[in-house]
């Protein structure tokens, strides 16, 4: 189910999984992301699609706490796309 997407500043990036958090309020986006990160391998990229500005702001700190790399937060039409790379 992996797909390549163009991430600003990174270029073509292979996304292992996408998490749809549209309409979800905190802490649901974080909990859904934790679940998916547990299902992907080290080094794989997860895309989180959400429309909650507060949740978007919290993802860089969450990534650091989880040992992941926050690659980008991209504003898209009506949503944000957050990209995390799972650590080892």
N, CA, C and O atoms as a GROMACS GRO file, in nm:
protein
  352
    1UNK      N    1   0.081  -0.119   0.000
    1UNK     CA    2   0.000   0.000   0.000
    1UNK      C    3   0.086   0.127   0.000
    1UNK      O    4   0.034   0.238   0.004
    2UNK      N    5   0.216   0.109  -0.004
    2UNK     CA    6   0.307   0.223  -0.007
    2UNK      C    7   0.291   0.300  -0.137
    2UNK      O    8   0.261   0.243  -0.242
    3UNK      N    9   0.313   0.432  -0.128
    3UNK     CA   10   0.304   0.516  -0.248
    3UNK      C   11   0.407   0.628  -0.237
    3UNK      O   12   0.445   0.669  -0.128
    4UNK      N   13   0.450   0.674  -0.351
    4UNK     CA   14   0.545   0.785  -0.355
    4UNK      C   15   0.467   0.916  -0.360
    4UNK      O   16   0.368   0.928  -0.432
    5UNK      N   17   0.513   1.014  -0.284
    5UNK     CA   18   0.451   1.146  -0.285
    5UNK      C   19   0.561   1.251  -0.282
    5UNK      O   20   0.671   1.225  -0.233
    6UNK      N   21   0.531   1.368  -0.332
    6UNK     CA   22   0.629   1.476  -0.335
    6UNK      C   23   0.613   1.558  -0.207
    6UNK      O   24   0.513   1.626  -0.188
    7UNK      N   25   0.713   1.552  -0.120
    7UNK     CA   26   0.713   1.627   0.005
    7UNK      C   27   0.804   1.748  -0.012
    7UNK      O   28   0.922   1.732  -0.042
    8UNK      N   29   0.750   1.870   0.005
    8UNK     CA   30   0.832   1.990  -0.011
    8UNK      C   31   0.958   1.984   0.077
    8UNK      O   32   0.952   1.956   0.196
    9UNK      N   33   1.071   2.011   0.014
    9UNK     CA   34   1.198   2.007   0.084
    9UNK      C   35   1.264   1.870   0.084
    9UNK      O   36   1.382   1.859   0.114
   10UNK      N   37   1.189   1.766   0.052
   10UNK     CA   38   1.243   1.630   0.050
   10UNK      C   39   1.237   1.566  -0.086
   10UNK      O   40   1.313   1.474  -0.115
   11UNK      N   41   1.146   1.613  -0.172
   11UNK     CA   42   1.126   1.551  -0.302
   11UNK      C   43   1.041   1.427  -0.291
   11UNK      O   44   0.962   1.413  -0.198
   12UNK      N   45   1.058   1.335  -0.386
   12UNK     CA   46   0.979   1.211  -0.386
   12UNK      C   47   1.012   1.129  -0.262
   12UNK      O   48   1.128   1.098  -0.236
   13UNK      N   49   0.908   1.094  -0.188
   13UNK     CA   50   0.924   1.018  -0.064
   13UNK      C   51   0.826   0.902  -0.065
   13UNK      O   52   0.709   0.920  -0.100
   14UNK      N   53   0.872   0.785  -0.028
   14UNK     CA   54   0.786   0.668  -0.021
   14UNK      C   55   0.711   0.669   0.112
   14UNK      O   56   0.773   0.664   0.218
   15UNK      N   57   0.578   0.675   0.106
   15UNK     CA   58   0.494   0.677   0.226
   15UNK      C   59   0.440   0.536   0.247
   15UNK      O   60   0.369   0.481   0.162
   16UNK      N   61   0.474   0.477   0.362
   16UNK     CA   62   0.432   0.340   0.392
   16UNK      C   63   0.284   0.333   0.428
   16UNK      O   64   0.213   0.242   0.385
   17UNK      N   65   0.237   0.429   0.507
   17UNK     CA   66   0.098   0.430   0.553
   17UNK      C   67   0.050   0.574   0.565
   17UNK      O   68   0.129   0.665   0.591
   18UNK      N   69  -0.079   0.593   0.546
   18UNK     CA   70  -0.142   0.723   0.564
   18UNK      C   71  -0.250   0.709   0.671
   18UNK      O   72  -0.326   0.612   0.671
   19UNK      N   73  -0.256   0.807   0.762
   19UNK     CA   74  -0.352   0.806   0.871
   19UNK      C   75  -0.451   0.920   0.847
   19UNK      O   76  -0.411   1.036   0.844
   20UNK      N   77  -0.579   0.887   0.830
   20UNK     CA   78  -0.681   0.988   0.806
   20UNK      C   79  -0.738   1.033   0.940
   20UNK      O   80  -0.810   0.958   1.006
   21UNK      N   81  -0.705   1.156   0.980
   21UNK     CA   82  -0.753   1.211   1.106
   21UNK      C   83  -0.844   1.331   1.084
   21UNK      O   84  -0.860   1.414   1.174
   22UNK      N   85  -0.902   1.342   0.966
   22UNK     CA   86  -0.993   1.453   0.937
   22UNK      C   87  -1.111   1.446   1.034
   22UNK      O   88  -1.176   1.343   1.048
   23UNK      N   89  -1.137   1.559   1.100
   23UNK     CA   90  -1.247   1.567   1.195
   23UNK      C   91  -1.214   1.519   1.335
   23UNK      O   92  -1.297   1.532   1.425
   24UNK      N   93  -1.096   1.463   1.355
   24UNK     CA   94  -1.057   1.410   1.487
   24UNK      C   95  -1.000   1.520   1.575
   24UNK      O   96  -0.920   1.603   1.530
   25UNK      N   97  -1.040   1.519   1.699
   25UNK     CA   98  -0.990   1.615   1.798
   25UNK      C   99  -0.884   1.547   1.883
   25UNK      O  100  -0.882   1.424   1.895
   26UNK      N  101  -0.796   1.626   1.943
   26UNK     CA  102  -0.692   1.573   2.031
   26UNK      C  103  -0.758   1.495   2.145
   26UNK      O  104  -0.861   1.539   2.196
   27UNK      N  105  -0.703   1.384   2.183
   27UNK     CA  106  -0.575   1.323   2.143
   27UNK      C  107  -0.590   1.217   2.034
   27UNK      O  108  -0.496   1.141   2.010
   28UNK      N  109  -0.705   1.209   1.969
   28UNK     CA  110  -0.727   1.102   1.870
   28UNK      C  111  -0.622   1.098   1.759
   28UNK      O  112  -0.575   0.988   1.728
   29UNK      N  113  -0.583   1.211   1.697
   29UNK     CA  114  -0.480   1.201   1.592
   29UNK      C  115  -0.349   1.139   1.643
   29UNK      O  116  -0.285   1.060   1.574
   30UNK      N  117  -0.311   1.176   1.764
   30UNK     CA  118  -0.188   1.121   1.821
   30UNK      C  119  -0.203   0.971   1.848
   30UNK      O  120  -0.111   0.894   1.822
   31UNK      N  121  -0.318   0.930   1.900
   31UNK     CA  122  -0.340   0.789   1.930
   31UNK      C  123  -0.344   0.704   1.803
   31UNK      O  124  -0.287   0.595   1.799
   32UNK      N  125  -0.410   0.755   1.699
   32UNK     CA  126  -0.412   0.683   1.572
   32UNK      C  127  -0.272   0.671   1.513
   32UNK      O  128  -0.235   0.568   1.457
   33UNK      N  129  -0.194   0.779   1.526
   33UNK     CA  130  -0.057   0.778   1.476
   33UNK      C  131   0.028   0.677   1.551
   33UNK      O  132   0.107   0.605   1.490
   34UNK      N  133   0.014   0.672   1.683
   34UNK     CA  134   0.088   0.574   1.764
   34UNK      C  135   0.059   0.432   1.716
   34UNK      O  136   0.149   0.350   1.704
   35UNK      N  137  -0.068   0.404   1.690
   35UNK     CA  138  -0.108   0.270   1.644
   35UNK      C  139  -0.040   0.236   1.512
   35UNK      O  140   0.016   0.127   1.497
   36UNK      N  141  -0.044   0.329   1.416
   36UNK     CA  142   0.014   0.302   1.285
   36UNK      C  143   0.167   0.292   1.294
   36UNK      O  144   0.227   0.209   1.225
   37UNK      N  145   0.229   0.375   1.376
   37UNK     CA  146   0.375   0.365   1.392
   37UNK      C  147   0.416   0.228   1.445
   37UNK      O  148   0.524   0.178   1.415
   38UNK      N  149   0.329   0.167   1.525
   38UNK     CA  150   0.356   0.032   1.574
   38UNK      C  151   0.345  -0.075   1.468
   38UNK      O  152   0.391  -0.187   1.487
   39UNK      N  153   0.285  -0.041   1.355
   39UNK     CA  154   0.262  -0.137   1.247
   39UNK      C  155   0.360  -0.123   1.131
   39UNK      O  156   0.362  -0.208   1.041
   40UNK      N  157   0.443  -0.018   1.131
   40UNK     CA  158   0.540   0.001   1.022
   40UNK      C  159   0.681  -0.028   1.073
   40UNK      O  160   0.706  -0.031   1.194
   41UNK      N  161   0.772  -0.048   0.979
   41UNK     CA  162   0.908  -0.080   1.016
   41UNK      C  163   0.994   0.044   1.036
   41UNK      O  164   0.956   0.154   0.995
   42UNK      N  165   1.111   0.026   1.099
   42UNK     CA  166   1.205   0.137   1.118
   42UNK      C  167   1.243   0.201   0.984
   42UNK      O  168   1.269   0.131   0.886
   43UNK      N  169   1.245   0.333   0.982
   43UNK     CA  170   1.282   0.407   0.862
   43UNK      C  171   1.166   0.435   0.768
   43UNK      O  172   1.181   0.512   0.673
   44UNK      N  173   1.052   0.373   0.792
   44UNK     CA  174   0.937   0.397   0.704
   44UNK      C  175   0.869   0.529   0.739
   44UNK      O  176   0.872   0.575   0.853
   45UNK      N  177   0.807   0.588   0.637
   45UNK     CA  178   0.743   0.719   0.652
   45UNK      C  179   0.592   0.701   0.664
   45UNK      O  180   0.530   0.625   0.589
   46UNK      N  181   0.535   0.774   0.760
   46UNK     CA  182   0.390   0.775   0.782
   46UNK      C  183   0.340   0.917   0.754
   46UNK      O  184   0.401   1.015   0.796
   47UNK      N  185   0.229   0.925   0.682
   47UNK     CA  186   0.165   1.053   0.652
   47UNK      C  187   0.039   1.063   0.739
   47UNK      O  188  -0.042   0.971   0.741
   48UNK      N  189   0.023   1.176   0.809
   48UNK     CA  190  -0.096   1.200   0.889
   48UNK      C  191  -0.171   1.315   0.824
   48UNK      O  192  -0.115   1.424   0.808
   49UNK      N  193  -0.297   1.292   0.787
   49UNK     CA  194  -0.380   1.394   0.723
   49UNK      C  195  -0.480   1.441   0.828
   49UNK      O  196  -0.559   1.362   0.879
   50UNK      N  197  -0.477   1.572   0.860
   50UNK     CA  198  -0.564   1.622   0.964
   50UNK      C  199  -0.605   1.766   0.939
   50UNK      O  200  -0.542   1.838   0.862
   51UNK      N  201  -0.712   1.807   1.007
   51UNK     CA  202  -0.763   1.943   0.993
   51UNK      C  203  -0.772   2.014   1.128
   51UNK      O  204  -0.843   2.114   1.141
   52UNK      N  205  -0.701   1.964   1.227
   52UNK     CA  206  -0.701   2.022   1.360
   52UNK      C  207  -0.568   2.096   1.382
   52UNK      O  208  -0.465   2.031   1.401
   53UNK      N  209  -0.569   2.232   1.379
   53UNK     CA  210  -0.444   2.308   1.390
   53UNK      C  211  -0.366   2.278   1.518
   53UNK      O  212  -0.243   2.276   1.517
   54UNK      N  213  -0.436   2.256   1.628
   54UNK     CA  214  -0.368   2.227   1.755
   54UNK      C  215  -0.290   2.096   1.746
   54UNK      O  216  -0.177   2.086   1.794
   55UNK      N  217  -0.350   1.995   1.685
   55UNK     CA  218  -0.282   1.867   1.669
   55UNK      C  219  -0.159   1.880   1.579
   55UNK      O  220  -0.055   1.820   1.606
   56UNK      N  221  -0.171   1.959   1.473
   56UNK     CA  222  -0.058   1.979   1.381
   56UNK      C  223   0.061   2.036   1.458
   56UNK      O  224   0.174   1.990   1.440
   57UNK      N  225   0.035   2.135   1.542
   57UNK     CA  226   0.143   2.200   1.618
   57UNK      C  227   0.212   2.103   1.713
   57UNK      O  228   0.331   2.120   1.743
   58UNK      N  229   0.141   2.002   1.760
   58UNK     CA  230   0.199   1.910   1.856
   58UNK      C  231   0.281   1.796   1.797
   58UNK      O  232   0.351   1.727   1.870
   59UNK      N  233   0.274   1.776   1.666
   59UNK     CA  234   0.342   1.660   1.607
   59UNK      C  235   0.495   1.665   1.612
   59UNK      O  236   0.557   1.561   1.633
   60UNK      N  237   0.560   1.781   1.595
   60UNK     CA  238   0.707   1.779   1.608
   60UNK      C  239   0.754   1.731   1.746
   60UNK      O  240   0.849   1.653   1.755
   61UNK      N  241   0.688   1.776   1.853
   61UNK     CA  242   0.726   1.732   1.988
   61UNK      C  243   0.692   1.585   2.009
   61UNK      O  244   0.768   1.511   2.071
   62UNK      N  245   0.577   1.542   1.956
   62UNK     CA  246   0.538   1.401   1.966
   62UNK      C  247   0.641   1.313   1.895
   62UNK      O  248   0.681   1.209   1.948
   63UNK      N  249   0.683   1.355   1.778
   63UNK     CA  250   0.782   1.277   1.702
   63UNK      C  251   0.910   1.261   1.783
   63UNK      O  252   0.967   1.152   1.788
   64UNK      N  253   0.956   1.369   1.844
   64UNK     CA  254   1.078   1.363   1.924
   64UNK      C  255   1.061   1.266   2.041
   64UNK      O  256   1.151   1.187   2.071
   65UNK      N  257   0.947   1.273   2.107
   65UNK     CA  258   0.918   1.184   2.219
   65UNK      C  259   0.918   1.038   2.177
   65UNK      O  260   0.962   0.951   2.252
   66UNK      N  261   0.869   1.010   2.056
   66UNK     CA  262   0.858   0.873   2.006
   66UNK      C  263   0.984   0.823   1.936
   66UNK      O  264   0.989   0.709   1.892
   67UNK      N  265   1.086   0.908   1.927
   67UNK     CA  266   1.208   0.868   1.857
   67UNK      C  267   1.193   0.868   1.707
   67UNK      O  268   1.265   0.797   1.636
   68UNK      N  269   1.098   0.948   1.657
   68UNK     CA  270   1.075   0.960   1.512
   68UNK      C  271   1.133   1.092   1.464
   68UNK      O  272   1.165   1.181   1.543
   69UNK      N  273   1.147   1.103   1.333
   69UNK     CA  274   1.188   1.230   1.273
   69UNK      C  275   1.066   1.298   1.213
   69UNK      O  276   0.993   1.237   1.135
   70UNK      N  277   1.044   1.423   1.250
   70UNK     CA  278   0.938   1.503   1.188
   70UNK      C  279   0.996   1.557   1.059
   70UNK      O  280   1.085   1.643   1.062
   71UNK      N  281   0.948   1.509   0.946
   71UNK     CA  282   1.004   1.547   0.816
   71UNK      C  283   0.944   1.676   0.764
   71UNK      O  284   1.016   1.761   0.711
   72UNK      N  285   0.811   1.693   0.779
   72UNK     CA  286   0.745   1.813   0.726
   72UNK      C  287   0.601   1.818   0.774
   72UNK      O  288   0.539   1.716   0.802
   73UNK      N  289   0.549   1.941   0.782
   73UNK     CA  290   0.406   1.966   0.798
   73UNK      C  291   0.367   2.056   0.682
   73UNK      O  292   0.416   2.168   0.670
   74UNK      N  293   0.280   2.006   0.597
   74UNK     CA  294   0.246   2.074   0.472
   74UNK      C  295   0.100   2.115   0.473
   74UNK      O  296   0.012   2.032   0.496
   75UNK      N  297   0.074   2.244   0.448
   75UNK     CA  298  -0.064   2.292   0.438
   75UNK      C  299  -0.115   2.253   0.300
   75UNK      O  300  -0.053   2.283   0.198
   76UNK      N  301  -0.230   2.186   0.299
   76UNK     CA  302  -0.292   2.142   0.175
   76UNK      C  303  -0.432   2.204   0.171
   76UNK      O  304  -0.471   2.274   0.265
   77UNK      N  305  -0.506   2.180   0.068
   77UNK     CA  306  -0.641   2.234   0.055
   77UNK      C  307  -0.731   2.178   0.165
   77UNK      O  308  -0.769   2.061   0.160
   78UNK      N  309  -0.765   2.260   0.264
   78UNK     CA  310  -0.855   2.219   0.371
   78UNK      C  311  -0.796   2.127   0.476
   78UNK      O  312  -0.869   2.082   0.564
   79UNK      N  313  -0.666   2.099   0.469
   79UNK     CA  314  -0.605   2.010   0.569
   79UNK      C  315  -0.454   2.033   0.575
   79UNK      O  316  -0.398   2.113   0.500
   80UNK      N  317  -0.392   1.961   0.665
   80UNK     CA  318  -0.246   1.955   0.672
   80UNK      C  319  -0.205   1.811   0.650
   80UNK      O  320  -0.280   1.718   0.677
   81UNK      N  321  -0.083   1.795   0.601
   81UNK     CA  322  -0.023   1.662   0.588
   81UNK      C  323   0.108   1.666   0.666
   81UNK      O  324   0.198   1.745   0.637
   82UNK      N  325   0.118   1.579   0.764
   82UNK     CA  326   0.237   1.571   0.850
   82UNK      C  327   0.308   1.442   0.815
   82UNK      O  328   0.246   1.337   0.804
   83UNK      N  329   0.441   1.451   0.798
   83UNK     CA  330   0.521   1.334   0.761
   83UNK      C  331   0.620   1.303   0.871
   83UNK      O  332   0.698   1.389   0.913
   84UNK      N  333   0.615   1.178   0.919
   84UNK     CA  334   0.707   1.129   1.022
   84UNK      C  335   0.782   1.007   0.970
   84UNK      O  336   0.724   0.923   0.902
   85UNK      N  337   0.912   0.999   1.004
   85UNK     CA  338   0.990   0.878   0.972
   85UNK      C  339   1.015   0.806   1.102
   85UNK      O  340   1.070   0.862   1.197
   86UNK      N  341   0.973   0.678   1.107
   86UNK     CA  342   0.990   0.600   1.228
   86UNK      C  343   1.138   0.572   1.254
   86UNK      O  344   1.213   0.538   1.163
   87UNK      N  345   1.177   0.589   1.379
   87UNK     CA  346   1.315   0.560   1.419
   87UNK      C  347   1.336   0.411   1.434
   87UNK      O  348   1.246   0.330   1.412
   88UNK      N  349   1.459   0.376   1.472
   88UNK     CA  350   1.493   0.232   1.485
   88UNK      C  351   1.450   0.174   1.616
   88UNK      O  352   1.471   0.055   1.641
   0.00000   0.00000   0.00000
